[in-house]
Amino acid sequence: MDSHRKVPATRWGDREQRRVDILQSGESLLMTGGYDALRMRDVAAGADISLGTVYTYYPNKESLFIAVFASRLDAMMARLAPAITASRDAVEAFTVTVNMYRDDYLIFGRQFDALSLITAEGRVQRESADSLRASTGRMVDALSSALQRFGYDGDLAPAMTLLWATMSGLANHYATDRQEFLATPWDDAVRFAAESLMRGLGLSPPRTPN
């Protein structure tokens, strides 16, 4: 039996809600079957609309995938922003960010590099690409602000490059078969990375009681 559930029918003419229906249907397929399961015909069935209607919103599978990813990042930011604000130090702020990032990487990064796709000219509609850039930017800004709040006064651009590369690298290694060659559990690896990075940025982590 197909586990992909249809969303409730949307009133005709409600274009914005229909877009939400398409994104929800696409996300459901990605969650259950990964990128290969994101078939436009199945998206249409899940949103209870015609295949042609789906294409009026998203001209191809890549554009829809990017749009769903942007929507997921926005949902993640709704949880991440207050968690970063409540963090007691930069180590905690980085840790909560990389943990949430890994959850979405399992869906959007393991099989397909979404962020590199938006630079492929002609493959993704500009609206979807711009949405993902904006969503990603909000996540970077939130972590940048946390660094400043905890006392970092250096150049944010290279600092965020380092943090972003570490986040992506950790997620990639622990979300794929590469984890077979890693002797350190995820939580320990994240803690070590967070403490080492923040120490390097001059934001010494709190001492661990003996």
CORUR-V214709 format. One record per residue. N is the residue number from 1. RES is the residue in one small letter. PSI is psi in whole degrees, 0 to 359 (none if undefined). BURIAL is b if it has 9 or more other C-alpha atoms within 8 Angstrom, else e. Layout:
N&RES&PSI&BURIAL  N&RES&PSI&BURIAL
This chain:
1&m&141&e  2&d&123&e  3&s&357&e  4&h&116&b  5&r&141&e  6&k&146&b  7&v&157&b  8&p&145&e  9&a&137&e  10&t&141&e  11&r&137&e  12&w&137&e  13&g&347&e  14&d&82&e  15&r&319&e  16&e&319&e  17&q&327&e  18&r&324&b  19&r&318&b  20&v&319&e  21&d&318&b  22&i&316&b  23&l&319&b  24&q&320&b  25&s&317&b  26&g&318&b  27&e&320&b  28&s&318&b  29&l&318&b  30&l&321&b  31&m&324&e  32&t&332&e  33&g&2&b  34&g&190&b  35&y&324&b  36&d&335&e  37&a&351&b  38&l&81&b  39&r&132&e  40&m&323&b  41&r&321&e  42&d&326&e  43&v&315&b  44&a&317&b  45&a&318&b  46&g&328&b  47&a&358&b  48&d&45&b  49&i&174&b  50&s&158&e  51&l&321&b  52&g&324&e  53&t&321&b  54&v&317&b  55&y&340&b  56&t&339&e  57&y&316&e  58&y&114&b  59&p&344&b  60&n&171&b  61&k&321&b  62&e&317&b  63&s&320&b  64&l&317&b  65&f&314&b  66&i&320&b  67&a&319&b  68&v&319&b  69&f&315&b  70&a&319&b  71&s&320&b  72&r&319&b  73&l&321&b  74&d&319&b  75&a&321&e  76&m&319&b  77&m&330&b  78&a&330&e  79&r&324&e  80&l&319&b  81&a&309&b  82&p&330&e  83&a&320&b  84&i&318&b  85&t&324&e  86&a&353&e  87&s&143&b  88&r&342&e  89&d&174&e  90&a&328&b  91&v&314&b  92&e&321&b  93&a&316&b  94&f&319&b  95&t&314&b  96&v&327&b  97&t&312&b  98&v&329&b  99&n&317&e  100&m&322&b  101&y&320&b  102&r&321&b  103&d&316&e  104&d&332&b  105&y&326&b  106&l&331&b  107&i&317&b  108&f&351&b  109&g&333&b  110&r&317&b  111&q&342&e  112&f&131&e  113&d&94&b  114&a&319&b  115&l&328&e  116&s&333&e  117&l&325&b  118&i&348&b  119&t&355&e  120&a&103&e  121&e&132&e  122&g&347&e  123&r&334&b  124&v&135&b  125&q&146&b  126&r&322&e  127&e&316&e  128&s&317&b  129&a&318&b  130&d&324&e  131&s&318&b  132&l&321&b  133&r&317&b  134&a&317&e  135&s&317&b  136&t&320&b  137&g&323&e  138&r&324&b  139&m&316&b  140&v&318&b  141&d&321&e  142&a&318&b  143&l&324&b  144&s&317&b  145&s&323&e  146&a&319&b  147&l&315&b  148&q&321&b  149&r&327&e  150&f&12&b  151&g&4&e  152&y&126&b  153&d&19&e  154&g&193&e  155&d&119&e  156&l&329&e  157&a&305&e  158&p&329&e  159&a&315&b  160&m&330&b  161&t&316&e  162&l&313&e  163&l&317&b  164&w&316&e  165&a&322&e  166&t&316&b  167&m&311&b  168&s&318&e  169&g&315&e  170&l&313&b  171&a&318&b  172&n&317&b  173&h&324&b  174&y&354&b  175&a&0&b  176&t&182&e  177&d&350&e  178&r&336&b  179&q&342&b  180&e&332&e  181&f&7&e  182&l&122&e  183&a&345&e  184&t&128&e  185&p&157&e  186&w&307&e  187&d&320&e  188&d&320&e  189&a&319&b  190&v&316&b  191&r&315&b  192&f&316&e  193&a&314&b  194&a&313&b  195&e&320&b  196&s&317&e  197&l&313&b  198&m&328&b  199&r&319&b  200&g&331&e  201&l&4&b  202&g&14&e  203&l&76&b  204&s&131&b  205&p&159&b  206&p&149&e  207&r&141&e  208&t&127&e  209&p&144&e  210&n&none&e
